[in-house]
Amino acid sequence: MTIIDPSQVPNRKGSNYPDRFKSVVAGREKKRLGEAVGFPILLRTY
């Protein structure tokens, strides 16, 4: 098992929400922790 420091994983900005919801999620940031430890894309949840 790979151990990571979440503070070292870069934040991801942006959203693929429809335009009518973009104002609700504006400024939201996420960290792709699964990607950082090597989980395949199919196991990621959005």
mmCIF file as Biopython writes it, N, C-alpha, C and O atoms, coordinates in Angstrom:
data_model
#
loop_
_atom_site.group_PDB
_atom_site.id
_atom_site.type_symbol
_atom_site.label_atom_id
_atom_site.label_alt_id
_atom_site.label_comp_id
_atom_site.label_asym_id
_atom_site.label_entity_id
_atom_site.label_seq_id
_atom_site.pdbx_PDB_ins_code
_atom_site.Cartn_x
_atom_site.Cartn_y
_atom_site.Cartn_z
_atom_site.occupancy
_atom_site.B_iso_or_equiv
_atom_site.auth_seq_id
_atom_site.auth_asym_id
_atom_site.pdbx_PDB_model_num
ATOM 1   N N  . MET A ? 1  ? 0.839   -1.175 0.000   1.0 0.0 1  A 1 
ATOM 2   C CA . MET A ? 1  ? 0.000   0.000  0.000   1.0 0.0 1  A 1 
ATOM 3   C C  . MET A ? 1  ? 0.888   1.244  0.000   1.0 0.0 1  A 1 
ATOM 4   O O  . MET A ? 1  ? 1.839   1.346  0.775   1.0 0.0 1  A 1 
ATOM 5   N N  . THR A ? 2  ? 0.566   2.166  -0.865  1.0 0.0 2  A 1 
ATOM 6   C CA . THR A ? 2  ? 1.302   3.415  -0.954  1.0 0.0 2  A 1 
ATOM 7   C C  . THR A ? 2  ? 0.740   4.412  0.052   1.0 0.0 2  A 1 
ATOM 8   O O  . THR A ? 2  ? -0.474  4.592  0.145   1.0 0.0 2  A 1 
ATOM 9   N N  . ILE A ? 3  ? 1.617   5.052  0.796   1.0 0.0 3  A 1 
ATOM 10  C CA . ILE A ? 3  ? 1.194   6.079  1.737   1.0 0.0 3  A 1 
ATOM 11  C C  . ILE A ? 3  ? 1.547   7.434  1.132   1.0 0.0 3  A 1 
ATOM 12  O O  . ILE A ? 3  ? 2.677   7.665  0.704   1.0 0.0 3  A 1 
ATOM 13  N N  . ILE A ? 4  ? 0.564   8.316  1.107   1.0 0.0 4  A 1 
ATOM 14  C CA . ILE A ? 4  ? 0.793   9.646  0.542   1.0 0.0 4  A 1 
ATOM 15  C C  . ILE A ? 4  ? 0.460   10.711 1.577   1.0 0.0 4  A 1 
ATOM 16  O O  . ILE A ? 4  ? -0.277  10.461 2.532   1.0 0.0 4  A 1 
ATOM 17  N N  . ASP A ? 5  ? 1.001   11.874 1.377   1.0 0.0 5  A 1 
ATOM 18  C CA . ASP A ? 5  ? 0.666   13.034 2.187   1.0 0.0 5  A 1 
ATOM 19  C C  . ASP A ? 5  ? -0.303  13.865 1.350   1.0 0.0 5  A 1 
ATOM 20  O O  . ASP A ? 5  ? 0.107   14.457 0.351   1.0 0.0 5  A 1 
ATOM 21  N N  . PRO A ? 6  ? -1.590  13.924 1.738   1.0 0.0 6  A 1 
ATOM 22  C CA . PRO A ? 6  ? -2.568  14.651 0.930   1.0 0.0 6  A 1 
ATOM 23  C C  . PRO A ? 6  ? -2.211  16.110 0.684   1.0 0.0 6  A 1 
ATOM 24  O O  . PRO A ? 6  ? -2.637  16.691 -0.314  1.0 0.0 6  A 1 
ATOM 25  N N  . SER A ? 7  ? -1.443  16.701 1.571   1.0 0.0 7  A 1 
ATOM 26  C CA . SER A ? 7  ? -1.068  18.100 1.357   1.0 0.0 7  A 1 
ATOM 27  C C  . SER A ? 7  ? -0.095  18.253 0.192   1.0 0.0 7  A 1 
ATOM 28  O O  . SER A ? 7  ? 0.108   19.363 -0.301  1.0 0.0 7  A 1 
ATOM 29  N N  . GLN A ? 8  ? 0.508   17.152 -0.251  1.0 0.0 8  A 1 
ATOM 30  C CA . GLN A ? 8  ? 1.438   17.189 -1.377  1.0 0.0 8  A 1 
ATOM 31  C C  . GLN A ? 8  ? 0.762   16.894 -2.719  1.0 0.0 8  A 1 
ATOM 32  O O  . GLN A ? 8  ? 1.397   16.995 -3.768  1.0 0.0 8  A 1 
ATOM 33  N N  . VAL A ? 9  ? -0.513  16.533 -2.688  1.0 0.0 9  A 1 
ATOM 34  C CA . VAL A ? 9  ? -1.259  16.261 -3.918  1.0 0.0 9  A 1 
ATOM 35  C C  . VAL A ? 9  ? -1.853  17.583 -4.403  1.0 0.0 9  A 1 
ATOM 36  O O  . VAL A ? 9  ? -2.518  18.274 -3.631  1.0 0.0 9  A 1 
ATOM 37  N N  . PRO A ? 10 ? -1.628  17.943 -5.653  1.0 0.0 10 A 1 
ATOM 38  C CA . PRO A ? 10 ? -2.141  19.227 -6.143  1.0 0.0 10 A 1 
ATOM 39  C C  . PRO A ? 10 ? -3.670  19.274 -6.182  1.0 0.0 10 A 1 
ATOM 40  O O  . PRO A ? 10 ? -4.335  18.261 -6.396  1.0 0.0 10 A 1 
ATOM 41  N N  . ASN A ? 11 ? -4.202  20.468 -5.970  1.0 0.0 11 A 1 
ATOM 42  C CA . ASN A ? 11 ? -5.643  20.683 -6.061  1.0 0.0 11 A 1 
ATOM 43  C C  . ASN A ? 11 ? -6.050  20.750 -7.519  1.0 0.0 11 A 1 
ATOM 44  O O  . ASN A ? 11 ? -5.287  21.193 -8.378  1.0 0.0 11 A 1 
ATOM 45  N N  . ARG A ? 12 ? -7.263  20.303 -7.780  1.0 0.0 12 A 1 
ATOM 46  C CA . ARG A ? 12 ? -7.824  20.376 -9.123  1.0 0.0 12 A 1 
ATOM 47  C C  . ARG A ? 12 ? -9.023  21.315 -9.064  1.0 0.0 12 A 1 
ATOM 48  O O  . ARG A ? 12 ? -9.920  21.138 -8.241  1.0 0.0 12 A 1 
ATOM 49  N N  . LYS A ? 13 ? -9.031  22.297 -9.926  1.0 0.0 13 A 1 
ATOM 50  C CA . LYS A ? 13 ? -10.139 23.244 -9.998  1.0 0.0 13 A 1 
ATOM 51  C C  . LYS A ? 13 ? -10.941 22.974 -11.250 1.0 0.0 13 A 1 
ATOM 52  O O  . LYS A ? 13 ? -10.466 22.334 -12.187 1.0 0.0 13 A 1 
ATOM 53  N N  . GLY A ? 14 ? -12.144 23.464 -11.251 1.0 0.0 14 A 1 
ATOM 54  C CA . GLY A ? 14 ? -12.995 23.298 -12.422 1.0 0.0 14 A 1 
ATOM 55  C C  . GLY A ? 14 ? -14.068 22.267 -12.167 1.0 0.0 14 A 1 
ATOM 56  O O  . GLY A ? 14 ? -14.029 21.528 -11.182 1.0 0.0 14 A 1 
ATOM 57  N N  . SER A ? 15 ? -15.014 22.230 -13.058 1.0 0.0 15 A 1 
ATOM 58  C CA . SER A ? 15 ? -16.141 21.326 -12.908 1.0 0.0 15 A 1 
ATOM 59  C C  . SER A ? 15 ? -16.708 20.987 -14.270 1.0 0.0 15 A 1 
ATOM 60  O O  . SER A ? 15 ? -16.597 21.764 -15.218 1.0 0.0 15 A 1 
ATOM 61  N N  . ASN A ? 16 ? -17.306 19.839 -14.352 1.0 0.0 16 A 1 
ATOM 62  C CA . ASN A ? 16 ? -18.012 19.495 -15.585 1.0 0.0 16 A 1 
ATOM 63  C C  . ASN A ? 16 ? -19.521 19.471 -15.339 1.0 0.0 16 A 1 
ATOM 64  O O  . ASN A ? 16 ? -20.270 18.809 -16.056 1.0 0.0 16 A 1 
ATOM 65  N N  . TYR A ? 17 ? -19.955 20.215 -14.301 1.0 0.0 17 A 1 
ATOM 66  C CA . TYR A ? 17 ? -21.383 20.387 -14.041 1.0 0.0 17 A 1 
ATOM 67  C C  . TYR A ? 17 ? -22.000 21.210 -15.172 1.0 0.0 17 A 1 
ATOM 68  O O  . TYR A ? 17 ? -21.307 21.988 -15.828 1.0 0.0 17 A 1 
ATOM 69  N N  . PRO A ? 18 ? -23.303 21.036 -15.397 1.0 0.0 18 A 1 
ATOM 70  C CA . PRO A ? 18 ? -23.981 21.875 -16.392 1.0 0.0 18 A 1 
ATOM 71  C C  . PRO A ? 18 ? -23.917 23.353 -15.983 1.0 0.0 18 A 1 
ATOM 72  O O  . PRO A ? 18 ? -23.772 23.674 -14.803 1.0 0.0 18 A 1 
ATOM 73  N N  . ASP A ? 19 ? -24.025 24.235 -16.964 1.0 0.0 19 A 1 
ATOM 74  C CA . ASP A ? 19 ? -23.889 25.675 -16.719 1.0 0.0 19 A 1 
ATOM 75  C C  . ASP A ? 19 ? -24.798 26.187 -15.615 1.0 0.0 19 A 1 
ATOM 76  O O  . ASP A ? 19 ? -24.397 27.065 -14.850 1.0 0.0 19 A 1 
ATOM 77  N N  . ARG A ? 20 ? -25.995 25.666 -15.516 1.0 0.0 20 A 1 
ATOM 78  C CA . ARG A ? 20 ? -26.928 26.195 -14.503 1.0 0.0 20 A 1 
ATOM 79  C C  . ARG A ? 20 ? -26.476 25.903 -13.071 1.0 0.0 20 A 1 
ATOM 80  O O  . ARG A ? 20 ? -26.976 26.532 -12.139 1.0 0.0 20 A 1 
ATOM 81  N N  . PHE A ? 21 ? -25.537 24.958 -12.870 1.0 0.0 21 A 1 
ATOM 82  C CA . PHE A ? 21 ? -25.049 24.635 -11.532 1.0 0.0 21 A 1 
ATOM 83  C C  . PHE A ? 21 ? -23.639 25.167 -11.252 1.0 0.0 21 A 1 
ATOM 84  O O  . PHE A ? 21 ? -23.156 25.076 -10.124 1.0 0.0 21 A 1 
ATOM 85  N N  . LYS A ? 22 ? -22.991 25.712 -12.259 1.0 0.0 22 A 1 
ATOM 86  C CA . LYS A ? 22 ? -21.593 26.129 -12.090 1.0 0.0 22 A 1 
ATOM 87  C C  . LYS A ? 22 ? -21.414 27.193 -11.015 1.0 0.0 22 A 1 
ATOM 88  O O  . LYS A ? 22 ? -20.376 27.226 -10.353 1.0 0.0 22 A 1 
ATOM 89  N N  . SER A ? 23 ? -22.395 28.059 -10.828 1.0 0.0 23 A 1 
ATOM 90  C CA . SER A ? 23 ? -22.265 29.082 -9.786  1.0 0.0 23 A 1 
ATOM 91  C C  . SER A ? 23 ? -22.276 28.454 -8.394  1.0 0.0 23 A 1 
ATOM 92  O O  . SER A ? 23 ? -21.686 29.004 -7.464  1.0 0.0 23 A 1 
ATOM 93  N N  . VAL A ? 24 ? -22.935 27.320 -8.243  1.0 0.0 24 A 1 
ATOM 94  C CA . VAL A ? 24 ? -23.004 26.639 -6.945  1.0 0.0 24 A 1 
ATOM 95  C C  . VAL A ? 24 ? -21.654 26.029 -6.576  1.0 0.0 24 A 1 
ATOM 96  O O  . VAL A ? 24 ? -21.279 26.032 -5.403  1.0 0.0 24 A 1 
ATOM 97  N N  . VAL A ? 25 ? -20.929 25.513 -7.547  1.0 0.0 25 A 1 
ATOM 98  C CA . VAL A ? 25 ? -19.659 24.839 -7.278  1.0 0.0 25 A 1 
ATOM 99  C C  . VAL A ? 25 ? -18.440 25.696 -7.610  1.0 0.0 25 A 1 
ATOM 100 O O  . VAL A ? 25 ? -17.308 25.217 -7.560  1.0 0.0 25 A 1 
ATOM 101 N N  . ALA A ? 26 ? -18.675 26.959 -7.947  1.0 0.0 26 A 1 
ATOM 102 C CA . ALA A ? 26 ? -17.566 27.850 -8.286  1.0 0.0 26 A 1 
ATOM 103 C C  . ALA A ? 26 ? -16.582 27.944 -7.125  1.0 0.0 26 A 1 
ATOM 104 O O  . ALA A ? 26 ? -16.984 28.125 -5.976  1.0 0.0 26 A 1 
ATOM 105 N N  . GLY A ? 27 ? -15.324 27.824 -7.421  1.0 0.0 27 A 1 
ATOM 106 C CA . GLY A ? 27 ? -14.288 27.917 -6.399  1.0 0.0 27 A 1 
ATOM 107 C C  . GLY A ? 27 ? -13.974 26.608 -5.698  1.0 0.0 27 A 1 
ATOM 108 O O  . GLY A ? 27 ? -13.066 26.553 -4.869  1.0 0.0 27 A 1 
ATOM 109 N N  . ARG A ? 28 ? -14.704 25.566 -6.015  1.0 0.0 28 A 1 
ATOM 110 C CA . ARG A ? 28 ? -14.467 24.267 -5.389  1.0 0.0 28 A 1 
ATOM 111 C C  . ARG A ? 28 ? -13.155 23.669 -5.877  1.0 0.0 28 A 1 
ATOM 112 O O  . ARG A ? 28 ? -12.813 23.773 -7.055  1.0 0.0 28 A 1 
ATOM 113 N N  . GLU A ? 29 ? -12.436 23.052 -4.973  1.0 0.0 29 A 1 
ATOM 114 C CA . GLU A ? 29 ? -11.187 22.379 -5.319  1.0 0.0 29 A 1 
ATOM 115 C C  . GLU A ? 29 ? -11.253 20.946 -4.830  1.0 0.0 29 A 1 
ATOM 116 O O  . GLU A ? 29 ? -11.839 20.658 -3.786  1.0 0.0 29 A 1 
ATOM 117 N N  . LYS A ? 30 ? -10.647 20.053 -5.593  1.0 0.0 30 A 1 
ATOM 118 C CA . LYS A ? 30 ? -10.612 18.636 -5.233  1.0 0.0 30 A 1 
ATOM 119 C C  . LYS A ? 30 ? -9.181  18.133 -5.328  1.0 0.0 30 A 1 
ATOM 120 O O  . LYS A ? 30 ? -8.344  18.727 -6.008  1.0 0.0 30 A 1 
ATOM 121 N N  . LYS A ? 31 ? -8.916  17.046 -4.648  1.0 0.0 31 A 1 
ATOM 122 C CA . LYS A ? 31 ? -7.631  16.370 -4.752  1.0 0.0 31 A 1 
ATOM 123 C C  . LYS A ? 31 ? -7.897  14.966 -5.299  1.0 0.0 31 A 1 
ATOM 124 O O  . LYS A ? 31 ? -8.790  14.266 -4.823  1.0 0.0 31 A 1 
ATOM 125 N N  . ARG A ? 32 ? -7.137  14.575 -6.274  1.0 0.0 32 A 1 
ATOM 126 C CA . ARG A ? 32 ? -7.291  13.234 -6.848  1.0 0.0 32 A 1 
ATOM 127 C C  . ARG A ? 32 ? -6.363  12.275 -6.106  1.0 0.0 32 A 1 
ATOM 128 O O  . ARG A ? 32 ? -5.281  11.937 -6.586  1.0 0.0 32 A 1 
ATOM 129 N N  . LEU A ? 33 ? -6.804  11.851 -4.939  1.0 0.0 33 A 1 
ATOM 130 C CA . LEU A ? 33 ? -5.973  10.989 -4.105  1.0 0.0 33 A 1 
ATOM 131 C C  . LEU A ? 33 ? -5.804  9.609  -4.731  1.0 0.0 33 A 1 
ATOM 132 O O  . LEU A ? 33 ? -4.720  9.029  -4.667  1.0 0.0 33 A 1 
ATOM 133 N N  . GLY A ? 34 ? -6.848  9.090  -5.326  1.0 0.0 34 A 1 
ATOM 134 C CA . GLY A ? 34 ? -6.754  7.787  -5.974  1.0 0.0 34 A 1 
ATOM 135 C C  . GLY A ? 34 ? -5.726  7.780  -7.093  1.0 0.0 34 A 1 
ATOM 136 O O  . GLY A ? 34 ? -4.961  6.828  -7.247  1.0 0.0 34 A 1 
ATOM 137 N N  . GLU A ? 35 ? -5.719  8.834  -7.858  1.0 0.0 35 A 1 
ATOM 138 C CA . GLU A ? 35 ? -4.749  8.957  -8.943  1.0 0.0 35 A 1 
ATOM 139 C C  . GLU A ? 35 ? -3.321  9.041  -8.387  1.0 0.0 35 A 1 
ATOM 140 O O  . GLU A ? 35 ? -2.383  8.510  -8.981  1.0 0.0 35 A 1 
ATOM 141 N N  . ALA A ? 36 ? -3.173  9.711  -7.246  1.0 0.0 36 A 1 
ATOM 142 C CA . ALA A ? 36 ? -1.844  9.873  -6.639  1.0 0.0 36 A 1 
ATOM 143 C C  . ALA A ? 36 ? -1.247  8.548  -6.175  1.0 0.0 36 A 1 
ATOM 144 O O  . ALA A ? 36 ? -0.026  8.390  -6.158  1.0 0.0 36 A 1 
ATOM 145 N N  . VAL A ? 37 ? -2.102  7.591  -5.799  1.0 0.0 37 A 1 
ATOM 146 C CA . VAL A ? 37 ? -1.587  6.296  -5.350  1.0 0.0 37 A 1 
ATOM 147 C C  . VAL A ? 37 ? -1.624  5.248  -6.455  1.0 0.0 37 A 1 
ATOM 148 O O  . VAL A ? 37 ? -1.226  4.102  -6.246  1.0 0.0 37 A 1 
ATOM 149 N N  . GLY A ? 38 ? -2.109  5.650  -7.649  1.0 0.0 38 A 1 
ATOM 150 C CA . GLY A ? 38 ? -2.048  4.756  -8.785  1.0 0.0 38 A 1 
ATOM 151 C C  . GLY A ? 38 ? -3.295  3.934  -9.047  1.0 0.0 38 A 1 
ATOM 152 O O  . GLY A ? 38 ? -3.232  2.961  -9.799  1.0 0.0 38 A 1 
ATOM 153 N N  . PHE A ? 39 ? -4.434  4.291  -8.449  1.0 0.0 39 A 1 
ATOM 154 C CA . PHE A ? 39 ? -5.666  3.570  -8.766  1.0 0.0 39 A 1 
ATOM 155 C C  . PHE A ? 39 ? -6.058  3.855  -10.210 1.0 0.0 39 A 1 
ATOM 156 O O  . PHE A ? 39 ? -5.899  4.978  -10.689 1.0 0.0 39 A 1 
ATOM 157 N N  . PRO A ? 40 ? -6.562  2.854  -10.893 1.0 0.0 40 A 1 
ATOM 158 C CA . PRO A ? 40 ? -7.001  3.083  -12.276 1.0 0.0 40 A 1 
ATOM 159 C C  . PRO A ? 40 ? -8.163  4.076  -12.339 1.0 0.0 40 A 1 
ATOM 160 O O  . PRO A ? 40 ? -8.909  4.241  -11.374 1.0 0.0 40 A 1 
ATOM 161 N N  . ILE A ? 41 ? -8.299  4.720  -13.472 1.0 0.0 41 A 1 
ATOM 162 C CA . ILE A ? 41 ? -9.357  5.720  -13.648 1.0 0.0 41 A 1 
ATOM 163 C C  . ILE A ? 41 ? -10.735 5.115  -13.395 1.0 0.0 41 A 1 
ATOM 164 O O  . ILE A ? 41 ? -11.608 5.804  -12.867 1.0 0.0 41 A 1 
ATOM 165 N N  . LEU A ? 42 ? -10.955 3.867  -13.751 1.0 0.0 42 A 1 
ATOM 166 C CA . LEU A ? 42 ? -12.271 3.256  -13.585 1.0 0.0 42 A 1 
ATOM 167 C C  . LEU A ? 42 ? -12.697 3.149  -12.115 1.0 0.0 42 A 1 
ATOM 168 O O  . LEU A ? 42 ? -13.891 3.034  -11.837 1.0 0.0 42 A 1 
ATOM 169 N N  . LEU A ? 43 ? -11.770 3.183  -11.192 1.0 0.0 43 A 1 
ATOM 170 C CA . LEU A ? 43 ? -12.122 3.083  -9.782  1.0 0.0 43 A 1 
ATOM 171 C C  . LEU A ? 43 ? -12.380 4.446  -9.146  1.0 0.0 43 A 1 
ATOM 172 O O  . LEU A ? 43 ? -12.801 4.513  -7.991  1.0 0.0 43 A 1 
ATOM 173 N N  . ARG A ? 44 ? -12.136 5.520  -9.872  1.0 0.0 44 A 1 
ATOM 174 C CA . ARG A ? 44 ? -12.346 6.866  -9.328  1.0 0.0 44 A 1 
ATOM 175 C C  . ARG A ? 44 ? -13.823 7.176  -9.213  1.0 0.0 44 A 1 
ATOM 176 O O  . ARG A ? 44 ? -14.620 6.789  -10.068 1.0 0.0 44 A 1 
ATOM 177 N N  . THR A ? 45 ? -14.181 7.871  -8.158  1.0 0.0 45 A 1 
ATOM 178 C CA . THR A ? 45 ? -15.553 8.369  -8.048  1.0 0.0 45 A 1 
ATOM 179 C C  . THR A ? 45 ? -15.535 9.871  -8.231  1.0 0.0 45 A 1 
ATOM 180 O O  . THR A ? 45 ? -14.565 10.536 -7.869  1.0 0.0 45 A 1 
ATOM 181 N N  . TYR A ? 46 ? -16.572 10.387 -8.774  1.0 0.0 46 A 1 
ATOM 182 C CA . TYR A ? 46 ? -16.628 11.824 -9.047  1.0 0.0 46 A 1 
ATOM 183 C C  . TYR A ? 46 ? -17.657 12.465 -8.182  1.0 0.0 46 A 1 
ATOM 184 O O  . TYR A ? 46 ? -17.860 13.677 -8.260  1.0 0.0 46 A 1 
#
